Amino acid sequence: MKIRKCFAELSAHLTQRQVTVITGMRRVGKSMAIQYLLDKVEHTNKILLDCERVEIRVLFNTPHYESIVEHLQLQGLNFSSPCVIALDEIQLVETLPSFIKYVYDTYGAKFIVSGSSSYYIKNRFSESLAGRKRIFEMYPLTFEEFLDFKESGIKNIATYAWKPYSKPWYERCHKLYEEYLRYGGFPEVVLQKNKKNKQELLRDIINSYIELDVKLLSDFSISEDLYKIAKLLAARAGNKIDYSKLGSIAGINRLKLKNYLDLFEHTYFVYLLIPYSKNIDQAISQQPKLFFSDNGILNELAGNQLSSGQLFENAIAAQLIPLVDNLNYYQRKTGQEIDFIIDERKGIEVKETAIEQDLFVLKQRTESIKLKEFTLISRYAHHQFKDFVWGGNIF
């Protein structure tokens, strides 16, 4: 089994009484994380139930919780001793949070649960499991994890994180990074060697996301509409979203379109970045910038509609999101902008081939808004200029 970076933090929480909640987009590796944690449990008083199985959904839809407890006892679970109950794909059973709360309070069982949507999990669990749970978010592979999954043989990969450009590192990894930019970081896609099969897997992930996650969690019943909106958004990756204009193109009213985007965001499909501003009301009132959570998905949806610069900027956004608390963009009315602001302290500018002038401009712009830190990120190496961080070092 391949070990994800987040497994260490998950393992540390295994000894805590709180419910361990793992959420993230479909097929990022949540089921693998659950199995890893169960293997770490030293005793045998544990059980794994997959809510994608119809008989499991029928079981948990039983209105009498003690009947469910009895059923689990018949499967060998002993509630009078420390026990672990793992539940996969909990978003498929609406009543599960209430059952978990009952068993947590009555029997003190340890729960490990996973689900594909923060839209469901954060809302439902906040209501019924306040103080009883901790949520861990899983994302597609970082480039560090990508190198491990590809069995690159590179040792001490973590020491290169955020380091300035290094020619040996760049020459060793740039072809792998280009693959990462094209096909993204879904584990099964990364492990697939055939390019055509990679594309088929990405299409299947998109289809299962729309058909299972989005339709299940909403009243949106028309798959064609959802897919059409996803493709329209892909063509605008890295741009500000004008709901009225996009709704007009799609033939969907502004409010419904905004509901679509909210759902896409809360199911980890896209990220919406609000502009950086000291005035929170002013920031919220401005248009958000849209990025996709995975470049493989973006490439499949956008086809040849995006420039290589847009694809690179989207990749950097997706690489940054799991690493920081807040990610914003900055743009003045004059048009001057900074691609990303990290945690209100560091300005990030993304260039395909960075040059010295780019660094000078970035320094001026960050100083003008009183940011003390700045980093220039480049996709390609320049034969003279070296004062940047290569995209393959962002992890």
Sequence and secondary structure as in RCSB ss.txt:
>XXXX:A:sequence
MKIRKCFAELSAHLTQRQVTVITGMRRVGKSMAIQYLLDKVEHTNKILLDCERVEIRVLFNTPHYESIVEHLQLQ
GLNFSSPCVIALDEIQLVETLPSFIKYVYDTYGAKFIVSGSSSYYIKNRFSESLAGRKRIFEMYPLTFEEFLDFK
ESGIKNIATYAWKPYSKPWYERCHKLYEEYLRYGGFPEVVLQKNKKNKQELLRDIINSYIELDVKLLSDFSISED
LYKIAKLLAARAGNKIDYSKLGSIAGINRLKLKNYLDLFEHTYFVYLLIPYSKNIDQAISQQPKLFFSDNGILNE
LAGNQLSSGQLFENAIAAQLIPLVDNLNYYQRKTGQEIDFIIDERKGIEVKETAIEQDLFVLKQRTESIKLKEFT
LISRYAHHQFKDFVWGGNIF
>XXXX:A:secstr
    TTHHHHHHHTTSSSEEEEEESTTSSHHHHHHHHHHH  SS EEEEETTSHHHHHHHT S HHHHHHHHHHT
T  TTS  EEEEE GGG TTHHHHHHHHHHHH  EEEEEES HHHHHHHHHHH TTSEEEEEE S  HHHHHHHT
T   S GGGGTT    HHHHHHHHHHHHHHHHH   HHHHH   HHHHHHHHHHHHHHIIIIIIHHTSS   HHH
HHHHHHHHHTTTTSB  HHHHHHHHT  HHHHHHHHHHHHHTTSEEEE B  SSHHHHHHS  EEEES HHHHHH
HHTT S HHHHHHHHHHHHHGGG S EEEEE TTS EEEEEETTTEEEEEEEE  HHHHHHHHHHHHHTT  EEE
EEEEE  SS   SEEGGG  
